[in-house]
Amino acid sequence: MSPLSTAELETVTAAEVIDARGAACPGPLLEAKKGMGKVAVGDVIEVWSSDPATKNDMSAWAGKVGHELLGVIEADGYDRVFLRRGK
């Protein structure tokens, strides 16, 4: 499935929002792993990160473990990364 547009992402309600701004790699990814464990399969988590590497890290991790990267919205000084739990 291709990533959602920014307008589509704006309508997504995350079951868990993780604020990992200010944390350097691999902090945001570790927080995402913890957050993913708190939500049901099919639910979405939103990770806020100011680390520019997070987008690529999340995409690689999601693909490897069976989650889905829905997309990224660039906010003011940080990225909002949306991931759907796959299993």
Backbone as a chain_set.jsonl record, in Angstrom:
{"seq": "MSPLSTAELETVTAAEVIDARGAACPGPLLEAKKGMGKVAVGDVIEVWSSDPATKNDMSAWAGKVGHELLGVIEADGYDRVFLRRGK", "coords": {"N": [[0.847, -1.19, 0.0], [0.531, 2.208, -0.818], [2.028, 5.131, 0.674], [-0.01, 7.326, 2.651], [-1.584, 10.458, 1.757], [-0.758, 13.788, 2.93], [-3.132, 15.108, 3.676], [-4.822, 12.92, 4.076], [-3.469, 11.654, 6.17], [-3.805, 13.544, 8.161], [-6.352, 13.025, 9.016], [-6.196, 10.697, 10.379], [-6.613, 8.94, 13.38], [-4.592, 8.391, 16.014], [-3.981, 5.616, 18.135], [-2.111, 5.701, 20.038], [0.094, 8.231, 20.959], [3.385, 9.125, 20.65], [5.803, 11.044, 22.05], [8.822, 11.671, 21.048], [10.536, 13.693, 20.653], [13.652, 15.363, 20.592], [15.072, 13.176, 21.365], [17.8, 11.201, 20.349], [18.7, 8.955, 17.677], [18.98, 5.588, 18.746], [16.606, 6.25, 20.05], [13.869, 7.265, 19.362], [12.953, 5.066, 17.857], [13.047, 2.96, 19.695], [11.136, 3.873, 21.495], [8.918, 3.759, 19.83], [8.709, 1.0, 19.449], [8.007, 0.222, 22.047], [5.555, 1.589, 22.301], [4.073, 0.354, 20.282], [3.565, -2.077, 21.387], [1.499, -1.513, 23.1], [-0.827, -1.144, 21.728], [-3.641, -2.418, 19.791], [-3.687, -4.903, 17.14], [-3.851, -3.513, 13.945], [-4.357, -0.993, 14.877], [-3.167, 2.437, 15.053], [-0.07, 4.073, 15.643], [1.425, 7.189, 16.468], [4.41, 8.797, 16.037], [6.371, 11.342, 17.297], [9.181, 12.971, 16.219], [12.309, 14.615, 16.328], [14.595, 13.836, 15.168], [16.249, 13.538, 12.174], [16.833, 11.066, 10.984], [14.902, 9.31, 11.749], [12.613, 8.816, 10.095], [13.549, 7.071, 8.035], [14.541, 4.984, 9.61], [12.205, 4.065, 10.918], [10.671, 3.215, 8.753], [12.239, 1.113, 7.698], [12.302, -0.61, 9.936], [9.539, -1.129, 10.327], [8.877, -2.48, 7.948], [10.435, -4.736, 8.25], [9.412, -6.068, 10.503], [6.719, -6.374, 10.036], [4.852, -4.303, 10.303], [3.068, -1.359, 9.164], [4.139, 1.484, 7.496], [2.429, 4.35, 7.4], [2.829, 6.939, 6.629], [4.431, 10.218, 6.688], [4.263, 13.338, 8.285], [5.553, 16.533, 8.004], [6.155, 18.58, 10.629], [6.416, 21.518, 12.716], [9.592, 21.723, 13.043], [9.84, 19.057, 13.654], [9.098, 15.586, 12.845], [6.052, 13.843, 12.16], [5.373, 10.638, 12.458], [3.511, 8.03, 11.155], [2.366, 4.858, 11.986], [0.972, 1.649, 11.361], [-0.066, -1.071, 13.312], [0.85, -4.309, 12.501], [0.872, -6.967, 13.37]], "CA": [[0.0, 0.0, 0.0], [1.356, 3.409, -0.886], [1.814, 6.036, 1.816], [-1.163, 8.223, 2.582], [-1.267, 11.869, 1.55], [-0.793, 14.582, 4.168], [-4.538, 15.345, 4.027], [-5.338, 11.655, 4.623], [-2.822, 11.427, 7.47], [-4.389, 14.492, 9.123], [-7.618, 12.47, 9.501], [-5.916, 9.465, 11.127], [-6.589, 9.07, 14.837], [-3.646, 7.43, 16.57], [-4.345, 5.011, 19.419], [-1.014, 6.043, 20.95], [0.993, 9.257, 20.431], [4.659, 9.04, 21.363], [6.608, 12.245, 21.854], [10.243, 11.342, 21.178], [11.323, 14.849, 20.208], [14.838, 15.599, 21.412], [15.819, 11.916, 21.522], [18.571, 10.833, 19.164], [18.623, 7.555, 17.27], [17.748, 4.884, 18.357], [15.548, 6.545, 21.015], [12.505, 7.254, 18.828], [12.596, 3.708, 17.431], [12.783, 2.179, 20.916], [9.846, 4.351, 21.997], [7.894, 3.226, 18.913], [8.545, -0.431, 19.767], [7.237, 0.165, 23.3], [4.208, 2.051, 22.011], [3.394, -0.63, 19.449], [3.128, -3.143, 22.281], [0.34, -1.059, 23.879], [-2.014, -1.001, 20.874], [-4.145, -3.631, 19.15], [-3.387, -5.092, 15.728], [-4.694, -2.644, 13.12], [-4.333, 0.363, 15.421], [-2.103, 3.308, 14.557], [0.683, 4.911, 16.58], [2.027, 8.38, 15.867], [5.659, 9.098, 16.735], [6.919, 12.665, 17.018], [10.629, 12.895, 16.343], [13.097, 15.697, 15.739], [15.787, 13.209, 14.573], [15.96, 13.349, 10.757], [17.013, 9.66, 10.575], [13.777, 8.509, 12.23], [11.738, 8.385, 9.003], [14.129, 5.89, 7.394], [14.615, 3.917, 10.617], [10.857, 3.546, 11.143], [10.264, 2.528, 7.539], [12.981, -0.151, 7.645], [11.834, -1.46, 11.041], [8.156, -1.546, 10.067], [8.911, -3.484, 6.892], [11.089, -5.954, 8.741], [8.622, -6.768, 11.528], [5.34, -6.586, 9.607], [3.962, -3.162, 10.519], [2.927, -0.566, 7.951], [4.388, 2.923, 7.592], [1.35, 5.025, 6.675], [3.383, 8.159, 6.074], [5.086, 11.184, 7.574], [3.913, 14.756, 8.115], [6.578, 17.415, 8.568], [5.571, 19.606, 11.49], [7.333, 22.622, 12.994], [10.826, 21.282, 13.689], [9.849, 17.618, 13.912], [8.276, 14.773, 11.951], [4.988, 13.019, 12.74], [5.447, 9.374, 11.728], [2.33, 7.213, 11.422], [2.596, 3.427, 11.753], [-0.139, 0.775, 11.713], [0.398, -2.353, 13.826], [0.507, -5.377, 11.572], [0.673, -8.286, 13.992]], "C": [[0.886, 1.244, 0.0], [1.056, 4.323, 0.302], [0.61, 6.949, 1.581], [-0.703, 9.648, 2.328], [-1.315, 12.585, 2.897], [-2.227, 14.804, 4.619], [-5.154, 14.087, 4.64], [-4.76, 11.39, 6.007], [-3.427, 12.328, 8.544], [-5.689, 13.951, 9.722], [-7.422, 11.2, 10.329], [-5.902, 9.764, 12.627], [-5.684, 7.981, 15.387], [-4.142, 6.914, 17.92], [-3.318, 5.401, 20.481], [-0.161, 7.106, 20.264], [2.24, 9.257, 21.299], [5.486, 10.265, 21.036], [8.07, 11.903, 22.128], [11.117, 12.486, 20.67], [12.488, 15.06, 21.166], [15.656, 14.337, 21.641], [16.545, 11.616, 20.219], [18.383, 9.346, 18.885], [19.44, 6.714, 18.263], [16.575, 5.159, 19.29], [14.139, 6.514, 20.453], [12.036, 5.86, 18.41], [12.272, 2.832, 18.633], [11.441, 2.577, 21.519], [8.698, 3.811, 21.141], [7.634, 1.746, 19.206], [7.713, -0.598, 21.034], [5.772, 0.523, 23.056], [3.409, 1.032, 21.215], [2.852, -1.772, 20.302], [1.874, -2.797, 23.077], [-0.943, -1.006, 23.06], [-2.387, -2.327, 20.217], [-3.697, -3.704, 17.69], [-4.374, -4.261, 14.916], [-4.744, -1.21, 13.613], [-3.11, 1.118, 14.914], [-1.403, 3.993, 15.729], [1.261, 6.074, 15.785], [3.25, 8.72, 16.7], [6.137, 10.474, 16.308], [8.422, 12.592, 17.23], [11.308, 14.068, 15.657], [14.383, 15.159, 15.113], [15.486, 12.916, 13.101], [16.082, 11.897, 10.278], [15.797, 8.796, 10.906], [12.905, 7.971, 11.104], [12.255, 7.095, 8.368], [14.19, 4.712, 8.358], [13.254, 3.257, 10.799], [10.388, 2.728, 9.945], [10.93, 1.157, 7.452], [12.483, -1.117, 8.714], [10.439, -2.001, 10.765], [8.118, -2.656, 9.018], [9.463, -4.816, 7.363], [10.195, -6.754, 9.686], [7.136, -6.902, 11.187], [4.349, -5.493, 9.953], [3.936, -2.342, 9.223], [3.192, 0.911, 8.235], [3.328, 3.612, 6.749], [1.84, 6.309, 6.021], [3.945, 9.072, 7.141], [4.573, 12.578, 7.253], [5.039, 15.565, 8.747], [5.868, 18.511, 9.342], [6.635, 20.674, 11.735], [8.549, 22.125, 13.769], [10.866, 19.802, 14.048], [8.958, 16.901, 12.895], [7.23, 14.02, 12.753], [4.935, 11.759, 11.887], [4.278, 8.502, 12.142], [2.593, 5.762, 11.047], [1.363, 2.634, 12.184], [0.428, -0.574, 12.166], [-0.09, -3.481, 12.933], [0.256, -6.723, 12.205], [0.879, -8.211, 15.476]], "O": [[1.871, 1.315, 0.734], [-0.039, 4.286, 0.863], [0.275, 7.286, 0.445], [0.431, 10.008, 2.644], [-1.842, 12.058, 3.876], [-2.522, 14.704, 5.81], [-5.916, 14.171, 5.604], [-5.474, 10.955, 6.911], [-3.548, 11.926, 9.701], [-6.088, 14.366, 10.81], [-8.376, 10.687, 10.913], [-5.264, 10.715, 13.08], [-5.972, 6.793, 15.245], [-4.655, 7.676, 18.74], [-3.623, 5.428, 21.674], [0.264, 6.919, 19.124], [2.163, 9.374, 22.522], [5.831, 10.499, 19.877], [8.505, 11.85, 23.279], [12.275, 12.287, 20.305], [12.339, 14.953, 22.383], [16.809, 14.416, 22.064], [15.986, 11.758, 19.132], [17.961, 8.585, 19.755], [20.55, 7.131, 18.596], [15.63, 4.372, 19.321], [13.283, 5.815, 20.994], [10.868, 5.513, 18.586], [11.324, 2.048, 18.592], [10.694, 1.725, 21.999], [7.64, 3.453, 21.66], [6.488, 1.296, 19.21], [6.826, -1.449, 21.095], [4.867, -0.155, 23.543], [2.211, 0.861, 21.441], [1.818, -2.36, 19.986], [1.25, -3.68, 23.666], [-2.028, -0.844, 23.618], [-1.563, -3.234, 20.102], [-3.367, -2.685, 17.083], [-5.579, -4.296, 15.162], [-5.126, -0.308, 12.868], [-2.152, 0.526, 14.416], [-2.046, 4.435, 16.681], [1.545, 5.957, 14.593], [3.154, 8.91, 17.912], [6.292, 10.749, 15.118], [8.884, 12.196, 18.301], [10.935, 14.463, 14.552], [15.18, 15.933, 14.584], [14.579, 12.141, 12.799], [15.488, 11.539, 9.261], [15.673, 7.679, 10.405], [12.498, 6.81, 11.136], [11.499, 6.141, 8.183], [13.924, 3.574, 7.971], [13.156, 2.03, 10.831], [9.778, 1.672, 10.109], [10.269, 0.158, 7.167], [12.265, -2.297, 8.44], [10.183, -3.191, 10.947], [7.41, -3.651, 9.182], [9.019, -5.881, 6.933], [10.22, -7.985, 9.669], [6.375, -7.48, 11.962], [3.139, -5.716, 9.908], [4.701, -2.613, 8.298], [2.555, 1.513, 9.099], [3.321, 3.48, 5.525], [1.325, 6.719, 4.981], [3.939, 8.752, 8.329], [4.462, 12.953, 6.086], [5.431, 15.312, 9.886], [5.081, 19.275, 8.783], [7.643, 20.72, 11.03], [8.543, 22.105, 14.999], [11.819, 19.341, 14.677], [8.172, 17.527, 12.185], [7.482, 13.608, 13.886], [4.506, 11.8, 10.734], [4.069, 8.256, 13.33], [2.996, 5.47, 9.921], [0.779, 2.904, 13.234], [1.287, -1.15, 11.5], [-1.282, -3.597, 12.644], [-0.483, -7.541, 11.657], [0.754, -9.221, 16.168]]}, "num_chains": 1, "name": "protein.A"}
